[in-house]
Amino acid sequence: MTHIYSTAAQMSAALAAKEVSSVDLTKEHLARIAQVDTDVHAFLYVDKEGALAQAEAADKLRAAGGAISPLAGVPLALKDVLAQKGIPTTCGSKMLENWRPPYDSTVVTKLKAAGVVILGKTNMDEFAMGSSTENSAYGPTHNPWDLDRIPGGSGGGSAAALAAFEAPLAIGTDTGGSIRQPAAVTGTVGVKPTYGGVSRYGLVAFSSSLDQAGPCARTVLDTALLHEVIAGYDERDSTSINQAVPDVVAAAKRQEVKGMKIGVVKELGGDGFQAGVSQRFQEALEILVANGAEIVEVSCPNFEYALAAYYLIAPSEASSNLARFDSMRYGIRVGDDGTVGAEEVMRATRHLGFGPEVKRRIILGTYALSSGYYDAYYGSAQKVRTLIKRDYEKAFESVDVLVSPTCPTTAFKIGEKSDDPLAMYLNDIATIPVNMAGIGGMSLPCGLAPEDNLPVGFQIMSPVMQDDRMYRVGGTLEAALVSKWGQPLLSAETKLAVK
Ligand code: GLN
């Protein structure tokens, strides 16, 4: 019997009951990867030996008795932007081809301490810049629902690995939507925790004031179990919040929303959103009302400027962060034949090492930060950011959580938007405000759009360090939807393009 269609919580129970060993569970997933990943291309690197060694260690620990994490022995897919000691970490870039970090990121340290089995590294848009995984230097990932479509981005590999049943758990990172948008278009669950809730130590920086790692899975509870493992204060990250992690697992299990006030953000929906997306979103709202929640409409007028401000702040920070790839400290080195100077080697390395989208962002960011323009661009964008934060603060005075569709559309075709950066950027119109304010955001599936039978994402936003609220609402909605459908959106019966 295979366990790949189970949830992580079910795998955990099967491990505890000794119905399966972690080694067997890991082998089942490695076999699945071998079977489907030539089509899906979710993984950039599969660490077969390392995963089996970690599984064996988890089995030994369990046999010895004593305290053990609920996720010990459960396999996971890791986005290739997080450092794992000795394992290639490319960030989807030629620049870091074959780079093996000499240390573990804090997320990886915590995963290892909990006995989670890391299967390998997942594909992503280069340096996490993109919404489709087409910007990976190693070729696109394909959406398991329809292999001609994108799995979202930048963390398309992690989301696709979950949807294709190659792993029950994954780690993503979210700077403007890279956990939530891939979750939405693959019918999976993804959470961007409060900024500072999960350590950024060892997370290759794109836009440091926005980047946040978070849990991805096929259910809200699995996401909560993983959240609990990776979250918490870390003195090695100066922006880490020194507070207790909210009890997200209890919140995910609670399954009731009686008396909760839920605000629908007027600006994140309506015109420009696919009809089937809006329809499924409305139906989900009705379910929440039927479960005792009160729904009110809320206006956040400054969200209109979020996308424009993001595309000043994120490229500005990227242009500064990516200056470290100078052909000397990390990654590849091009054209150093002993006859040319350091500047020429640097130029040749950055020319070959970075792809077009990364170059576009570096140019944008360098311009926005240049003296004479700094106040007009970067400075104004920071002011807009404050206004967005205030919109949220005001809204959270009267509601417990805010909700919206996660993305304007379902998964689009590979190639459809790759020549149109602005069309690509618009994917994140509903996810970016969360990052600008540093609050928590979750996406969970709320059905298939009637017009194309592709997954639709429901976004829940909660105030700083109140991440438990979105798990409470998400857990309730998920339970009601699964009982309405008679099965989860993703199950062994799901008609995926990968068999
Ligand atoms: N799609 C957005 C961008 O291209 C967000 C990416 C992310 O969250 N890493 O910047």
Residues whose N, C-alpha, C, O or C-beta is under 5 A from the ligand:
A	BS01	LIG	A128 M129 G130 S131 G153 S154 T173 D174 T175 G176 G177 S178 D428
